[in-house]
């Protein structure tokens, strides 16, 4: 087992500003800057016990973390010989441990030159890596993160392990139990190259190396770009299907015409009461639609006993002639004021269409139909008037109104499916 630097010695060196010589890759628990045995500088980026779960630790770059969905296990080891440090996914490393769950020793070092190989480690593998933005050592499911001070450049990475079979056999390590396996991760600048197995002694390492060797090569950049393009198209198609499905349910099981889709509003509201009527109404000509708007408005006023009120009758007549509405309907606030204050206006109550309210003033429900009938778009005018009239008829009686519309306007019935 590799030796360790005593922490008191490390602290003393720090205090006086003196580096130390590293003769082998230990698994101490102190950070610092040292001098490798061949004179090259080494910086310890982290040195600590770390929690593992499912025998996994990762190096993740910030941009790589934006990939959705996360790559599968086999993608990290695609085309590799070693199965302990997966580097096939850009900006990521997938590190295998012997221990399934618990803490393992971990040291991460940054060298300015290739470090000397320490054969006291039982397992040694190498891969290439390039960070895609800020990188961190990350626990399973992101349970913990440790920032790593590496830049966006090409690195060679060496992953060393000792005690993997012991960790595998122990499976789980409690806090008060001795350490079973520990690891070293070394980075240094280096050109991209194939991964390699430098040393293998444990059965669990042999198993993972066999797993990696069975994986096909990773996709080329062109193949990856094409796969991402197709995946994007599929997501867009699925999103559009979901949108259309939601719209179909919203409109009662059948997608609306583009004309109705643009109107939405009361078109959708009336469609929920009688979709067939709305579709047929949309197919009639504009003159018929305007006639329906006026007819429905007058029918609503008759139902609410407003048609013969002295100051309302002239407004209905002006509507029929297509003329501007006379006073007080040239000022909707004044018209509403008279409706609610004139003793000559009847006061009758109806139940709301959903059956929840039984104190809706019928006359107030009918009045908006008159303003709706003046809408510039004849289809919107007809649909708005239909809604106001349906509310004025009240719960359970709107179909009476709709049946009368079909009888009064054969063109509507002719367009129904």
C-alpha positions as a printed NumPy array, in Angstrom:
array([[  0.   ,   0.   ,   0.   ],
       [  1.385,   3.451,  -0.861],
       [  2.701,   5.482,   2.044],
       [  1.207,   8.782,   3.185],
       [  2.685,  12.152,   4.086],
       [  2.128,  12.888,   7.791],
       [ -0.269,  15.787,   8.1  ],
       [  1.905,  17.508,  10.748],
       [  4.8  ,  17.537,   8.27 ],
       [  2.534,  18.998,   5.594],
       [  1.33 ,  21.694,   7.981],
       [  4.888,  22.537,   9.007],
       [  5.969,  22.85 ,   5.382],
       [  3.071,  25.171,   4.669],
       [  3.894,  27.32 ,   7.665],
       [  7.416,  28.047,   6.453],
       [  6.535,  28.15 ,   2.765],
       [  8.58 ,  25.082,   1.851],
       [  7.418,  22.498,  -0.711],
       [  8.013,  18.807,  -0.275],
       [  9.243,  16.039,  -2.511],
       [  6.728,  13.396,  -3.507],
       [  8.491,  10.062,  -4.13 ],
       [  5.298,   8.115,  -4.8  ],
       [  1.546,   8.691,  -5.192],
       [  0.239,   8.609,  -1.618],
       [ -3.304,   9.11 ,  -0.441],
       [ -2.781,  11.758,   2.233],
       [ -5.571,  14.087,   3.302],
       [ -3.878,  17.46 ,   2.785],
       [ -3.91 ,  19.966,  -0.067],
       [ -0.842,  21.851,  -1.221],
       [  1.8  ,  22.459,  -3.831],
       [  4.772,  20.131,  -4.02 ],
       [  7.671,  19.189,  -6.232],
       [  7.603,  15.847,  -8.016],
       [ 10.623,  13.578,  -7.794],
       [ 11.855,  14.704, -11.207],
       [ 11.539,  18.395, -10.346],
       [  8.09 ,  18.987, -11.849],
       [  5.536,  20.999,  -9.853],
       [  2.423,  19.258,  -8.577],
       [ -0.631,  20.817,  -6.972],
       [ -3.081,  18.824,  -4.887],
       [ -6.557,  19.929,  -5.937],
       [ -8.313,  17.883,  -3.28 ],
       [ -7.459,  15.224,  -0.723],
       [-10.244,  13.802,   1.368],
       [-12.493,  10.903,   2.148],
       [-15.415,  11.058,  -0.292],
       [-18.794,   9.377,  -0.258],
       [-19.541,   6.909,  -3.047],
       [-22.741,   5.151,  -3.964],
       [-23.154,   2.415,  -6.557],
       [-19.35 ,   2.41 ,  -6.797],
       [-19.239,   5.631,  -8.828],
       [-17.549,   9.053,  -8.77 ],
       [-17.539,  11.523, -11.651],
       [-15.654,  14.481, -13.047],
       [-18.21 ,  16.751, -14.674],
       [-17.726,  19.982, -16.61 ],
       [-20.291,  22.748, -16.411],
       [-21.276,  22.619, -20.101],
       [-21.263,  18.818, -20.032],
       [-23.789,  19.   , -17.181],
       [-26.181,  20.737, -19.572],
       [-26.502,  17.601, -21.709],
       [-29.971,  16.078, -21.535],
       [-30.464,  13.248, -20.977],
       [-27.349,  12.118, -19.102],
       [-25.248,   9.571, -20.999],
       [-25.605,   5.885, -20.145],
       [-22.782,   3.967, -18.452],
       [-21.666,   2.237, -21.651],
       [-21.264,   5.593, -23.416],
       [-18.517,   6.672, -21.003],
       [-16.467,   3.565, -21.828],
       [-17.249,   3.294, -25.545],
       [-14.24 ,   2.087, -27.517],
       [-11.982,   1.921, -24.436],
       [ -9.72 ,  -0.818, -23.124],
       [ -9.924,   0.267, -19.501],
       [-13.136,   0.03 , -17.518],
       [-12.143,   2.04 , -14.43 ],
       [-11.978,   5.578, -15.854],
       [-14.444,   6.301, -18.642],
       [-13.466,   9.252, -20.802],
       [-15.469,   8.722, -23.995],
       [-18.079,  11.398, -23.163],
       [-16.613,  14.888, -23.819],
       [-16.066,  16.948, -20.684],
       [-16.713,  14.011, -18.318],
       [-14.939,  11.204, -16.516],
       [-16.691,   8.198, -14.984],
       [-14.657,   6.69 , -12.122],
       [-15.336,   3.166, -10.823],
       [-14.627,   2.201,  -7.2  ],
       [-14.567,  -1.19 ,  -5.542],
       [-16.722,  -0.085,  -2.598],
       [-20.43 ,   0.116,  -3.38 ],
       [-21.5  ,   2.549,  -0.647],
       [-19.494,   4.489,   1.931],
       [-16.326,   6.573,   2.038],
       [-13.12 ,   5.983,   0.097],
       [ -9.868,   7.9  ,   0.113],
       [ -9.41 ,  10.234,  -2.863],
       [ -6.586,  12.534,  -3.946],
       [ -6.677,  14.679,  -7.093],
       [ -3.435,  16.196,  -8.377],
       [ -2.568,  18.634, -11.149],
       [  0.929,  18.267, -12.663],
       [  2.659,  20.468, -15.188],
       [  4.444,  17.438, -16.714],
       [  3.698,  13.692, -16.855],
       [  4.255,  12.37 , -13.307],
       [  6.448,   9.35 , -12.664],
       [  4.484,   6.125, -12.552],
       [  4.164,   4.641,  -9.054],
       [  3.905,   0.866,  -9.333],
       [  2.941,   0.516,  -5.668],
       [ -0.643,   1.145,  -6.817],
       [ -2.541,  -2.054,  -7.654],
       [ -4.524,  -0.582, -10.572],
       [ -3.369,   2.102, -13.014],
       [ -5.198,   3.318, -16.128],
       [ -4.912,   6.4  , -18.345],
       [ -7.362,   8.361, -20.523],
       [ -7.513,  11.724, -22.244],
       [ -9.768,  14.544, -21.019],
       [-10.68 ,  18.093, -21.939],
       [-12.744,  20.184, -19.567],
       [-15.8  ,  21.936, -20.992],
       [-15.967,  24.87 , -18.599],
       [-15.585,  24.683, -14.829],
       [-15.028,  21.109, -13.668],
       [-15.818,  19.379, -10.376],
       [-15.424,  16.007,  -8.753],
       [-19.018,  14.904,  -8.191],
       [-20.69 ,  12.223,  -6.097],
       [-23.518,   9.961,  -7.199],
       [-26.702,  11.898,  -8.111],
       [-24.819,  15.137,  -7.381],
       [-24.884,  14.481,  -3.625],
       [-21.621,  16.414,  -3.282],
       [-19.258,  18.418,  -5.484],
       [-15.624,  19.433,  -5.158],
       [-14.437,  22.129,  -7.626],
       [-11.288,  21.23 ,  -9.547],
       [ -8.989,  23.984, -10.762],
       [ -8.435,  22.719, -14.302],
       [ -8.658,  24.857, -17.42 ],
       [-10.162,  24.205, -20.849],
       [ -7.223,  22.411, -22.401],
       [ -6.243,  18.853, -23.288],
       [ -5.152,  16.708, -20.372],
       [ -3.874,  13.229, -19.888],
       [ -5.41 ,  11.611, -16.79 ],
       [ -4.076,   8.737, -14.706],
       [ -6.429,   6.936, -12.341],
       [ -4.787,   4.76 ,  -9.677],
       [ -6.488,   2.455,  -7.185],
       [ -5.59 ,   0.13 ,  -4.321],
       [ -7.896,  -2.205,  -2.41 ],
       [-10.619,  -2.528,  -5.023],
       [-11.281,  -6.217,  -4.342],
       [-11.427,  -5.5  ,  -0.608],
       [-13.895,  -2.686,  -1.272],
       [-15.947,  -4.93 ,  -3.5  ],
       [-16.035,  -7.681,  -0.881],
       [-16.914,  -5.225,   1.894],
       [-19.622,  -3.63 ,  -0.262],
       [-20.539,  -1.021,   2.366],
       [-18.302,   0.871,   4.795],
       [-19.665,   2.392,   7.999],
       [-18.107,   5.549,   9.46 ],
       [-16.323,   3.648,  12.244],
       [-14.878,   0.947,   9.977],
       [-11.321,   1.018,   8.511],
       [-10.676,   2.203,   4.986],
       [-10.898,  -0.525,   2.344],
       [ -9.929,   1.183,  -0.913],
       [ -8.427,   4.501,  -1.953],
       [ -7.736,   6.323,  -5.202],
       [ -5.543,   8.879,  -6.948],
       [ -6.527,  10.984,  -9.974],
       [ -3.702,  12.86 , -11.734],
       [ -4.048,  15.489, -14.492],
       [ -1.276,  16.873, -16.682],
       [ -1.276,  18.668, -20.055],
       [ -1.145,  16.185, -22.896],
       [ -2.356,  15.593, -26.425],
       [ -5.426,  13.388, -26.904],
       [ -4.66 ,   9.712, -27.272],
       [ -6.162,   6.291, -26.738],
       [ -6.818,   5.082, -23.213],
       [ -4.679,   2.288, -21.802],
       [ -4.521,  -0.2  , -18.966],
       [ -1.117,   0.298, -17.315],
       [ -1.535,  -2.174, -14.487],
       [ -4.262,  -4.557, -13.357],
       [ -4.203,  -6.933, -10.384],
       [ -7.734,  -7.164,  -8.967],
       [-10.636,  -9.305, -10.131],
       [-13.079,  -6.402, -10.052],
       [-10.774,  -4.308, -12.258],
       [-10.509,  -7.205, -14.699],
       [-14.305,  -7.407, -14.807],
       [-14.656,  -3.721, -15.649],
       [-11.879,  -3.835, -18.233],
       [-13.778,  -6.681, -19.907],
       [-16.955,  -4.615, -19.848],
       [-15.189,  -1.693, -21.541],
       [-13.595,  -3.899, -24.186],
       [-17.041,  -5.129, -25.209],
       [-18.297,  -1.614, -25.964],
       [-18.345,  -0.334, -29.56 ],
       [-16.348,   2.772, -30.466],
       [-17.92 ,   6.128, -29.599],
       [-19.611,   8.077, -32.403],
       [-17.555,  10.468, -34.472],
       [-18.206,  14.203, -34.01 ],
       [-20.23 ,  14.122, -37.23 ],
       [-22.265,  11.122, -36.043],
       [-22.797,  12.757, -32.664],
       [-23.974,  15.994, -34.303],
       [-26.387,  14.072, -36.523],
       [-27.712,  12.088, -33.552],
       [-28.247,  15.314, -31.612],
       [-30.015,  16.856, -34.614],
       [-32.333,  13.862, -34.924],
       [-32.933,  13.838, -31.169],
       [-33.857,  17.522, -31.312],
       [-36.263,  16.859, -34.169],
       [-37.823,  14.015, -32.182],
       [-38.227,  16.217, -29.108],
       [-39.821,  18.912, -31.255],
       [-42.136,  16.351, -32.844],
       [-43.104,  14.966, -29.445],
       [-43.709,  18.465, -28.093],
       [-45.909,  19.297, -31.076],
       [-47.836,  16.05 , -30.643],
       [-48.338,  16.84 , -26.985],
       [-49.515,  20.358, -27.836],
       [-51.97 ,  19.072, -30.426],
       [-53.199,  16.403, -28.015],
       [-53.832,  19.003, -25.331],
       [-55.602,  21.243, -27.836],
       [-57.679,  18.322, -29.065],
       [-58.808,  17.527, -25.522],
       [-59.476,  21.192, -24.862],
       [-61.776,  21.401, -27.881],
       [-63.679,  18.261, -26.982],
       [-61.821,  15.572, -28.919],
       [-61.381,  17.207, -32.323],
       [-58.925,  19.872, -33.445],
       [-60.527,  23.179, -34.463],
       [-60.204,  24.83 , -37.833],
       [-57.58 ,  27.532, -38.101],
       [-60.386,  30.103, -38.154],
       [-61.747,  28.921, -34.813],
       [-58.26 ,  28.52 , -33.386],
       [-57.543,  32.187, -34.064],
       [-60.847,  33.275, -32.494],
       [-60.491,  31.031, -29.45 ],
       [-62.261,  32.881, -26.566],
       [-66.003,  32.33 , -26.763],
       [-65.477,  29.999, -29.739],
       [-63.836,  27.527, -27.368],
       [-66.377,  28.227, -24.615],
       [-69.398,  27.578, -26.841],
       [-67.642,  24.578, -28.425],
       [-67.563,  22.937, -25.006],
       [-71.356,  23.229, -24.955],
       [-72.014,  22.178, -28.559],
       [-68.963,  21.535, -30.738],
       [-70.985,  20.496, -33.787],
       [-72.905,  23.775, -33.785],
       [-69.721,  25.831, -33.579],
       [-68.076,  23.953, -36.471],
       [-71.178,  24.361, -38.625],
       [-71.495,  28.045, -37.782],
       [-67.863,  28.61 , -38.822],
       [-68.635,  27.153, -42.27 ],
       [-71.592,  29.421, -43.021],
       [-71.143,  32.605, -45.017],
       [-70.564,  36.   , -43.299],
       [-74.079,  37.263, -44.064],
       [-75.629,  34.246, -42.354],
       [-73.277,  34.618, -39.412],
       [-74.35 ,  38.269, -38.978],
       [-78.013,  37.302, -39.216],
       [-77.489,  34.627, -36.565],
       [-75.793,  37.137, -34.248],
       [-78.8  ,  39.487, -34.501],
       [-81.393,  36.726, -34.232],
       [-79.724,  35.198, -31.163],
       [-79.437,  38.616, -29.497],
       [-83.149,  39.359, -29.953],
       [-83.999,  35.837, -28.768],
       [-81.951,  36.381, -25.589],
       [-83.736,  39.701, -24.945],
       [-87.125,  38.06 , -25.413],
       [-86.138,  35.278, -23.006],
       [-85.078,  37.891, -20.426],
       [-88.255,  39.976, -21.083],
       [-86.23 ,  42.973, -22.217],
       [-87.354,  43.28 , -25.853],
       [-90.358,  45.493, -25.041],
       [-88.702,  47.786, -22.515],
       [-89.175,  51.335, -23.828],
       [-85.534,  52.375, -24.026],
       [-84.261,  48.925, -25.165],
       [-86.559,  48.247, -28.13 ],
       [-85.028,  51.052, -30.286],
       [-81.587,  49.57 , -29.749],
       [-82.728,  46.17 , -31.033],
       [-84.249,  47.84 , -34.078],
       [-81.033,  49.733, -34.792],
       [-79.103,  46.478, -34.473],
       [-81.368,  44.804, -37.046],
       [-80.747,  47.674, -39.467],
       [-76.986,  47.573, -38.88 ],
       [-76.999,  51.112, -37.479],
       [-75.126,  52.511, -34.456],
       [-76.946,  51.886, -31.196],
       [-78.944,  54.826, -29.821],
       [-78.687,  56.266, -26.322],
       [-78.107,  54.925, -23.707],
       [-76.282,  52.107, -25.545],
       [-73.779,  54.513, -27.037],
       [-72.315,  54.583, -23.511],
       [-72.13 ,  51.112, -21.997],
       [-71.72 ,  52.444, -18.447],
       [-74.936,  54.44 , -18.772],
       [-76.746,  51.471, -20.296],
       [-75.706,  49.224, -17.401],
       [-76.74 ,  51.931, -14.933],
       [-80.228,  52.145, -16.397],
       [-80.573,  48.366, -16.532],
       [-79.871,  48.069, -12.819],
       [-81.819,  51.127, -11.692],
       [-84.926,  51.317, -13.933],
       [-87.957,  49.855, -12.14 ],
       [-89.516,  48.987, -15.496],
       [-86.798,  46.384, -16.142],
       [-87.886,  42.891, -14.984],
       [-85.804,  41.102, -12.331],
       [-85.564,  37.353, -12.863],
       [-82.927,  34.913, -11.717],
       [-81.372,  31.954, -13.555],
       [-78.862,  29.278, -12.571],
       [-75.353,  29.488, -14.027],
       [-74.514,  27.046, -16.809],
       [-72.321,  24.97 , -14.509],
       [-75.157,  24.731, -11.973],
       [-73.118,  26.239,  -9.162],
       [-74.882,  29.618,  -8.806],
       [-78.65 ,  30.078,  -8.669],
       [-78.79 ,  33.861,  -8.293],
       [-77.636,  35.125, -11.705],
       [-79.657,  38.163, -12.831],
       [-81.052,  37.043, -16.175],
       [-81.301,  40.55 , -17.617],
       [-77.638,  41.245, -16.84 ],
       [-76.707,  37.976, -18.543],
       [-78.57 ,  38.963, -21.741],
       [-77.423,  42.579, -22.206],
       [-73.853,  41.739, -23.444],
       [-75.361,  39.966, -26.477],
       [-76.413,  43.343, -27.889],
       [-72.861,  44.65 , -27.825],
       [-71.551,  41.335, -29.162],
       [-73.808,  41.54 , -32.204],
       [-71.951,  44.681, -33.29 ],
       [-68.572,  42.941, -33.471],
       [-66.831,  43.66 , -36.783],
       [-66.061,  39.957, -37.369],
       [-69.447,  38.316, -38.079],
       [-68.338,  34.886, -36.829],
       [-67.076,  36.346, -33.57 ],
       [-70.31 ,  38.351, -33.285],
       [-72.413,  35.186, -33.67 ],
       [-70.353,  33.177, -31.186],
       [-70.236,  35.974, -28.59 ],
       [-73.98 ,  36.466, -28.886],
       [-74.547,  32.719, -28.557],
       [-72.562,  32.608, -25.334],
       [-74.4  ,  35.547, -23.755],
       [-77.739,  34.109, -24.811],
       [-76.86 ,  30.653, -23.481],
       [-75.992,  32.17 , -20.097],
       [-79.265,  34.116, -20.13 ],
       [-81.223,  30.919, -20.81 ],
       [-79.505,  29.357, -17.804],
       [-78.541,  25.898, -16.652],
       [-80.121,  23.038, -18.587],
       [-81.79 ,  25.297, -21.195],
       [-78.974,  26.324, -23.511],
       [-79.762,  23.373, -25.793],
       [-83.244,  24.84 , -26.253],
       [-81.585,  27.93 , -27.689],
       [-79.221,  25.913, -29.884],
       [-82.092,  23.819, -31.273],
       [-83.974,  26.98 , -32.191],
       [-80.905,  28.316, -34.024],
       [-80.738,  25.14 , -36.108],
       [-84.445,  25.397, -36.945],
       [-84.254,  29.093, -37.794],
       [-81.147,  28.705, -39.962],
       [-81.181,  25.535, -42.138],
       [-77.737,  26.484, -43.492],
       [-76.266,  25.692, -40.076],
       [-77.827,  22.229, -39.945],
       [-76.654,  21.586, -43.52 ],
       [-73.001,  22.051, -42.467],
       [-73.163,  19.791, -39.434],
       [-71.286,  16.496, -39.556]])
